[in-house]
């Protein structure tokens, strides 16, 4: 049993030595690597210097190169937008003027169409009036001719009636056995026709 105790003590001694060596190794590692450099107060002045140098460099790059280009692009865009708005306003004014001109031309065309229509109606009415007057004159002339022809026919018929009446009266007197006196028959027929008319 004594041997077992001695072996256990020896193992414990070796374990303690190993733990001691492990602690020394950790201590050496801590001395070799102090941690994050940003948190090391001894390097802060150097870090602040390079921070200021970097900020100044960024400022000069931005103020001398990037920002002027951005400002130029923005100014160009602003100018383009302003020009486009001005052109749009001009086109709007032109469109309004064109619309007014179109409406005026349309009103003028309507007025002219009405005037042309009225003139055409007047000309047609004149032509119709002339045609009616001409037709009335022709009708009056034909009526006069017809009345003249009718009068001539009536006179001719009356003359024929008188001749026929004289001939018929003479024939009747002869048929009744009398002697025909042409003067007496003519006088009787003329008297009768004058009394009938």
FENKA-V400356 format. One record per backbone hydrogen bond with DSSP energy under -1.0 kcal/mol. NH is the residue of the N-H (numbers start at 1). CO is the residue of the C=O. Records with the same first field share a line. If there is no record, write none. Layout:
# FENKA-V400356
NH = CO ; CO
This chain:
# FENKA-V400356
5 = 1
6 = 2
7 = 3
8 = 4
9 = 5
10 = 6
11 = 7
12 = 8
13 = 9
14 = 10
15 = 11
16 = 12
17 = 13
18 = 14
19 = 15
20 = 16
21 = 17
22 = 18
23 = 19
24 = 20
25 = 21
26 = 22
27 = 23
28 = 24
29 = 25
30 = 26
31 = 27
32 = 28
33 = 29
39 = 36
40 = 37
43 = 40
47 = 43
48 = 44
49 = 45
50 = 46
51 = 47
52 = 48
53 = 49
54 = 50
55 = 51
56 = 52
57 = 53
58 = 54
59 = 55
60 = 56
61 = 57
62 = 58
63 = 59
64 = 60
65 = 61
66 = 61
67 = 62
69 = 65
70 = 66
71 = 67
72 = 68
73 = 69
74 = 70
75 = 71
76 = 72
77 = 73
78 = 74
79 = 75
80 = 76
81 = 77
82 = 78
83 = 79
84 = 80
85 = 81
86 = 82
87 = 83
88 = 84
89 = 85
90 = 86
91 = 87
92 = 88
93 = 89
94 = 90
95 = 91
96 = 92
97 = 93
98 = 94
99 = 95
100 = 96
101 = 97
102 = 98
103 = 99
104 = 100
105 = 101
106 = 102
107 = 103
108 = 104
109 = 105
110 = 106
111 = 107
112 = 108
113 = 109
114 = 110
115 = 111
116 = 112
117 = 113
118 = 114
119 = 115
120 = 116
121 = 117
122 = 118
123 = 119
124 = 120
125 = 121
126 = 122
127 = 123
128 = 124
129 = 125
130 = 126
131 = 127
132 = 128
133 = 129
134 = 130
135 = 131
136 = 132
137 = 133
138 = 134
139 = 135
140 = 136
141 = 137
142 = 138
143 = 139
144 = 140
145 = 141
146 = 142
147 = 143
148 = 144
149 = 145
150 = 146
151 = 147
152 = 148
153 = 149
154 = 150
155 = 151
156 = 152
157 = 153
158 = 154
159 = 155
160 = 156
161 = 157
162 = 158
163 = 159
164 = 160
165 = 161
166 = 162
167 = 163
168 = 164
169 = 165
170 = 166
171 = 167
172 = 168
173 = 169
174 = 170
175 = 171
176 = 172
177 = 174
178 = 173
185 = 181
186 = 182
187 = 183
188 = 184
189 = 185
190 = 186
191 = 187
192 = 188
193 = 189
194 = 190
195 = 191
196 = 192
197 = 193
